[in-house]
Amino acid sequence: MEIVVIVSLVLGVLLLNRPVTLLAQRLYNRHQFKRFIVRETFYHSVVSRHLNYYNRLGLDEQRKFLFRTYLFQHSKTFRYIEVEQSAEMPILVSAVAVQLTFGLEKFKLNYFDDIFILRDDYHYGFYSRPFMGHVDQTGIYLSWDNFMKGISNQTPNCNVGLHEMAHALAYVNFITQTEEDKHFKKEFPNFSKVARPIFTSMQQGGAKNLLGDYAATNYHEFWAVAVEIFFESPVQFRHELPELYEAMATVLNQDPLSFIGGSTTIIRRPQPASKRADTSNL
Ligand SMILES: [Zn+2]
């Protein structure tokens, strides 16, 4: 009899685990959404001033974008090293992470609790060359002056924020496996089928393309550089490496060129009509 009770309890916990987790998540999001709404105008003013990507979205998607930005920011501790902090900093860094993952369901890059913002180029470990940013087990590191140059188009094809978030996205999906996105993980092998031969031709054959020599350093850098150029120069990317562009659009589930075609939606995955960009549809 006891065994029946224990088995029933275990089964009950297993069966109810997911619905209870989803309900808790929903309630948490609803609570956070109320707090976000009060701050939405400020978030809009900051993000719209700096992110062209955001300005091209439709109104519902802009709200979804800002709410994700708010949730991302509040899931992290931002640490400032020799740089004067401002209210804009965590919002813009969060917004760039949200840009990268906007076509995915999972967007918080869970595992990384800390984001470090430094003033400018810095030295890390035993490397002789200065760093603009990096990701390791202790957090995501970004230099603020390079970050701002990246989002204000002062450095063509270079966006250190997107670059480091691309490393972080791969990290949480494949290394720590702490926030796996089903679509991203399913599609990444298909991306690699296209990307690996291009990477190998660059690394071993010395092939040149718009990704540049740094992308040939290793496959992690190839991925992060390809993400940067996908968003920074989508027209040239699709023209020069069409199959890789398509593979990137598929794995990230978004296509920056859909903006240029006049479409206001970037999500390829169909969404139920009843869901709006509010607490339930992040
Ligand atoms: Zn890198």
Residues whose N, C-alpha, C, O or C-beta is under 5 A from the ligand:
A	BS01	ZN	E221 A224
